[in-house]
Amino acid sequence: QVQLVESGGGLVQPGGSLRLSCAASGSIFSIPVMGWYRQAPGKERELVAIIGSGGRTTYTDSVKGRFTISRDNAKNTVYLQMDSLKPEDTAVYYCYADIFSGSRLNYWGQGTQVTVSS
């Protein structure tokens, strides 16, 4: 059984930084894509950033230049370094992974709260 376990959320002041981590475990053959989505209160879940197994990245416009996604393929782990945080970044952040484990399926983490407030 494949699981995604997230860590690293919390409360931070505007302009501060946080680093999210998400580790995939279980019977995994490969992970073509890993990434992060977020959902703010009253809004739909939106893509934040994704990264392919070769390192190619995609970011939503609102986080470009502030957030950096990376992954450690040996550890099946994806990271999101968030700098220059703004109150509008407040949301529940969900880890996402597209995983080959017998078949190709999408998996989600449990979500971690990020609150940017003074």
N, C-alpha and C positions, 0 to 999 in steps of 0.2 A: 504493500500500500504506500502510495506516494504522499508525502506531507510537505508543506511549506511552513516554516516557522520564522516569524518576523521578530525583530527587536530594534530598539533605539528611538522610539518615539518619546514625546514629552512636551514640557512647557519651555518656551524660550522667548526672549525679548526680541522685538523687531531689530533686524540687523545681525542677529545671532546665527549660529550654525547648529545643525544636527546631522547625524549620520545614521541612516537606516540600514539594517542588514536583513537578508532573507536567505535561509538555507533550505535546500531541497534534500529530502532523504527518502529512502525506500529503494525499490528495485527500478533503477534508472539506467536506460541505455544511452540516451543523449538528451540534451536540452537545447533545441535550436534557438529559442528566444526566451529571455527573462526580462522582467520589467516592473514598473510601478504605475499604479493608477491611484487616484484619490477621489474622495467624495465629501464635499462640504454639505452642511445642513441645508436641506431644501433644494439641493442641486443634484444633477445626474453624475454618475461616476465618469471621470475623464482620464484620458491617458496623460501621464506625466513624462515618462521616458521608457524606452525599450532598448535592449542591446542583444545583438546576435552572438552566436558562438564564436564568430570571428572578430568580434569587437565593434561591428558597425552599430552606431547609435542614432536614435531619433528622439527629439525633445519637443514638447509642446512649446509654443512661442513664449508663453508667460514665464517659463523657467530658464530659457536659454541664457547662458552666461552666469547663472547663479547656481544651478544644480549640475552635478556630474554623476552619471551612472557608470558603474564598472562591475566586472564579474571575475570570479576566480573559478575557472572551469574544473580545476582539480578538487575543489571543495563544494562544487555545485551551489555556489553562493553568489548573490547579487547584492550590490551596495548602492545606496543613493546618498551622496554627499550634498547637503543642502546648505548653502551659504547665503548671506544677505537676505535672510528670511523676512517676509512681509506678513502682515495680519491676514491678507487674502490667501496665504498658503495654508491657513488653518483648515484641517480636514482629517478624515480617517484615510490613511495610506494603506493600500493593499498591494501585496506582492503578487506577481503573475508569472506563470511559467508555462511554456509550451513544451511538453515532455513526451519523449518516446519511452514507453514502459510496456512493451508488448503491443500496444497501440498508441497512436498519437492523440493526446488529450490536453485540454487546458486545465490548469490548477490555480487555485487562489489561496493566499494566506488568510489569516483570521482578521487582519487589519490592526493597525497601530495608530493611536491618536497623536497628531501633531498640532499643538496650539501655539500660535505666535501672538503674544500679548504683553503689554507693559503693565 
